Amino acid sequence: MTASPSVDVRPLDAQRVEEAIETITERLPHLPRVEAGLPFESPDLFPLRVCHTAHDEHDRIVAVGLVQRVVFAPPQRCALRIIVARDAEGAGVGSALRTSLLRHVPATMTKLGSGVFDDDRRSLAVARHWGFEIEKHAIESSLALADVASLPQSPLPPGVTLHEVPDLQFADADAVGRMLLASQTNPEAAIGFVMTLEGFGSMLGPGEQPVCVVAWVGDTPAGITFGGVQAGVLSIAYSGVDPAFRGRGIMRVVKERAHVVAARLGATVSNTTNEEHNAGIRRVNADLGYVVRSGTYRMVQDLRLS
Ligand SMILES: CC(C)(COP(=O)(O)OP(=O)(O)OC[C@H]1O[C@@H](n2cnc3c(N)ncnc32)[C@H](O)[C@@H]1OP(=O)(O)O)[C@@H](O)C(=O)NCCC(=O)NCCS
């Protein structure tokens, strides 16, 4: 399927997944390898995933494009990602991949998302040209994890106990699920990206070790952090405290424990992403020593208008 005179666009060859991921991470150095690999290595996380690649005359992969829907996205929303190698930009490759992939957006979808790193003005201009508008500004930050023995563990607030539950098997899963739902006052949930315990289970890549720390106040679940450790990196998927239990320092101790658990599993760094205006968790992260690494404009377009 030739899409422009100089590149050939076709479905990703299953043998060339690693090369496709390398094309992505070379072009987007802010993107951790673990995250770049998710659409390829965590099939349960993406009920919809179509990947096409663009090849130059030497059959090198010069661009990767995806239509994907993450399991916790709103039902009528999927995303388009196009990543073109630096030396192939500006020649119509991105456009060719987009044309080829738009045919794979199911007719039931009403919204198409995308994302652009906030230091990439041209990509932002191209995304706008394609009809995407900025919806949110996500901030990615990282904390270096020292060895287990020297990681801080603040005293627990009164009445609080912490439990490590990596298998997500809770005696009272309904109560934990309700707490998880109540805790989602974050901007992502407001636009329909809602986390569930079942969803957590599908978020792990092959060989990724789950990390789940839950705080109880008495016998009531109050806060949770869930993530995974792979290749020395703790990727935090979600952290939240039920509004009824906020203001007691619960998230700080939950995350500190998650760091300890992750360090035991070999993590040397913890990565997290928060919406720019989510002041509560950004304050907790800053106090814990997280340092801003990059920012991403999360973008969206209404397919009913196009
Ligand atoms: C954004 C990106 C995919 C564009 O790839 P590319 O191969 O350079 O893009 P093209 O040369 O095919 O141009 C794409 C379109 O943008 C238009 N365009 C080019 N430069 C532009 C600019 N400065 N401002 C606005 N539009 C521009 C082109 O005319 C073309 O329009 P068309 O699709 O209507 O024909 C590429 O720069 C990239 O990989 N960026 C990093 C990843 C990313 O941010 N992706 C964007 C979200 S999917």
The ligand as an SDF file (V2000), in Angstrom:
LIG
                    3D

 48 50  0  0  0  0  0  0  0  0999 V2000
    3.5690   15.9210   14.0090 C   0  0  0  0  0  0  0  0  0  0  0  0
    4.2890   14.9470   13.0750 C   0  0  0  0  0  0  0  0  0  0  0  0
    3.6080   13.5810   13.1610 C   0  0  0  0  0  0  0  0  0  0  0  0
    4.1580   15.4710   11.6480 C   0  0  0  0  0  0  0  0  0  0  0  0
    4.7930   14.5620   10.7500 O   0  0  0  0  0  0  0  0  0  0  0  0
    5.3790   15.0940    9.3510 P   0  0  0  0  0  0  0  0  0  0  0  0
    5.7220   13.9090    8.5210 O   0  0  0  0  0  0  0  0  0  0  0  0
    6.4460   16.0910    9.5870 O   0  0  0  0  0  0  0  0  0  0  0  0
    4.0950   15.8340    8.7500 O   0  0  0  0  0  0  0  0  0  0  0  0
    3.7490   16.1470    7.2450 P   0  0  0  0  0  0  0  0  0  0  0  0
    4.9320   16.6820    6.5400 O   0  0  0  0  0  0  0  0  0  0  0  0
    3.0360   14.9680    6.6460 O   0  0  0  0  0  0  0  0  0  0  0  0
    2.6650   17.2910    7.4820 O   0  0  0  0  0  0  0  0  0  0  0  0
    1.4480   16.9700    8.1180 C   0  0  0  0  0  0  0  0  0  0  0  0
    0.4220   18.0390    7.8230 C   0  0  0  0  0  0  0  0  0  0  0  0
    0.7530   19.2280    8.5380 O   0  0  0  0  0  0  0  0  0  0  0  0
    0.8870   20.3310    7.6520 C   0  0  0  0  0  0  0  0  0  0  0  0
    1.9610   21.1330    8.1850 N   0  0  0  0  0  0  0  0  0  0  0  0
    3.2920   21.0030    7.9770 C   0  0  0  0  0  0  0  0  0  0  0  0
    3.9720   21.9370    8.6830 N   0  0  0  0  0  0  0  0  0  0  0  0
    3.0460   22.6450    9.3430 C   0  0  0  0  0  0  0  0  0  0  0  0
    3.1280   23.7380   10.2380 C   0  0  0  0  0  0  0  0  0  0  0  0
    4.2960   24.2910   10.5750 N   0  0  0  0  0  0  0  0  0  0  0  0
    1.9740   24.2360   10.7420 N   0  0  0  0  0  0  0  0  0  0  0  0
    0.7800   23.6900   10.4090 C   0  0  0  0  0  0  0  0  0  0  0  0
    0.6540   22.6540    9.5560 N   0  0  0  0  0  0  0  0  0  0  0  0
    1.7710   22.1430    9.0450 C   0  0  0  0  0  0  0  0  0  0  0  0
    1.2000   19.6910    6.3200 C   0  0  0  0  0  0  0  0  0  0  0  0
    0.8040   20.5370    5.2580 O   0  0  0  0  0  0  0  0  0  0  0  0
    0.3590   18.4310    6.3540 C   0  0  0  0  0  0  0  0  0  0  0  0
   -0.9770   18.7340    6.0910 O   0  0  0  0  0  0  0  0  0  0  0  0
   -2.0250   17.6480    5.4580 P   0  0  0  0  0  0  0  0  0  0  0  0
   -2.0270   16.4360    6.3610 O   0  0  0  0  0  0  0  0  0  0  0  0
   -3.3350   18.3660    5.4440 O   0  0  0  0  0  0  0  0  0  0  0  0
   -1.4890   17.2980    4.0970 O   0  0  0  0  0  0  0  0  0  0  0  0
    5.7980   14.8250   13.4400 C   0  0  0  0  0  0  0  0  0  0  0  0
    6.3380   16.1160   13.4950 O   0  0  0  0  0  0  0  0  0  0  0  0
    6.0870   14.1000   14.7260 C   0  0  0  0  0  0  0  0  0  0  0  0
    6.3660   12.9060   14.7190 O   0  0  0  0  0  0  0  0  0  0  0  0
    6.0330   14.7980   15.8990 N   0  0  0  0  0  0  0  0  0  0  0  0
    6.2630   14.1430   17.1820 C   0  0  0  0  0  0  0  0  0  0  0  0
    5.0530   13.2920   17.5780 C   0  0  0  0  0  0  0  0  0  0  0  0
    3.8090   14.1440   17.6760 C   0  0  0  0  0  0  0  0  0  0  0  0
    3.7780   15.1260   18.3780 O   0  0  0  0  0  0  0  0  0  0  0  0
    2.7510   13.7610   16.9490 N   0  0  0  0  0  0  0  0  0  0  0  0
    1.5690   14.6130   16.8310 C   0  0  0  0  0  0  0  0  0  0  0  0
    0.3530   14.0250   17.3310 C   0  0  0  0  0  0  0  0  0  0  0  0
   -0.2840   12.6800   16.4210 S   0  0  0  0  0  0  0  0  0  0  0  0
  1  2  1  0
  2  3  1  0
  2  4  1  0
  2 36  1  0
  4  5  1  0
  5  6  1  0
  6  7  2  0
  6  8  1  0
  6  9  1  0
  9 10  1  0
 10 11  2  0
 10 12  1  0
 10 13  1  0
 13 14  1  0
 14 15  1  0
 15 16  1  0
 15 30  1  0
 16 17  1  0
 17 18  1  0
 17 28  1  0
 18 19  1  0
 18 27  1  0
 19 20  2  0
 20 21  1  0
 21 22  1  0
 21 27  2  0
 22 23  1  0
 22 24  2  0
 24 25  1  0
 25 26  2  0
 26 27  1  0
 28 29  1  0
 28 30  1  0
 30 31  1  0
 31 32  1  0
 32 33  2  0
 32 34  1  0
 32 35  1  0
 36 37  1  0
 36 38  1  0
 38 39  2  0
 38 40  1  0
 40 41  1  0
 41 42  1  0
 42 43  1  0
 43 44  2  0
 43 45  1  0
 45 46  1  0
 46 47  1  0
 47 48  1  0
M  END
$$$$
